[in-house]
Amino acid sequence: MKNTAVNFAELMKQSQAGDQRSYATLLHETTRLLQPYLIKRLSHTDEADDLMQEILISLHKARHTYDGNRPYKPWIYAIARFRLQDHLRAHYTNQLHHADEFSELEETLQIDVTESSFSYESISGEVKKLPEKQATILRMMHQEGYTAKEIAAKINMKESAVKVAAHRAYKTLRQRLEK
């Protein structure tokens, strides 16, 4: 069956009524629908497969909330988008917690320190040249292991402002170090 031929709303209604075959078909077709979406956004197919399982579990838990008068695809894509955001947030938060020094910024900055003249000292020196707030945010993230939310609370900023400042700092560092 092609996605255009699948009546997802009808399959969901039948699933809600207890039809196991319709539910199995719904899960299978939903997987086929969402796989390209996930593969395009994640670098590893294993990650996409794991995330797909999380999405299907969320679908199972939330299927009683589906309103049959509304289209199915936007509903399932919303679930997929939220699960993807949760996954990426956890992934990047985990990476930030494991960054102990500025030398680990090379991955974020996409610079290979071993094949260039950049050292911990040069990166650290460039960080010191940043505006004080940006330098403080990077230090707190990468040396002290704080999350953007924790930094926001400590320096009395909004979390989104902390993220924007960090992004701008990375961009500035990348430009300076590429010269």
Secondary structure, DSSP 8 states (H G I E B T S, - for coil): --TTT--HHHHHHHHHTT-HHHHHHHHHHHHHHHHHHHHHH-S-HHHHHHHHHHHHHHHHHHGGG--TTS-HHHHHHHHHHHHHHHHHHHHHHHHHHT--SGGGHHHHHT--GGGSS--HHHHHHHHHHS-HHHHHHHHHHHTS---HHHHHHHHT--HHHHHHHHHHHHHHHHHHHH-
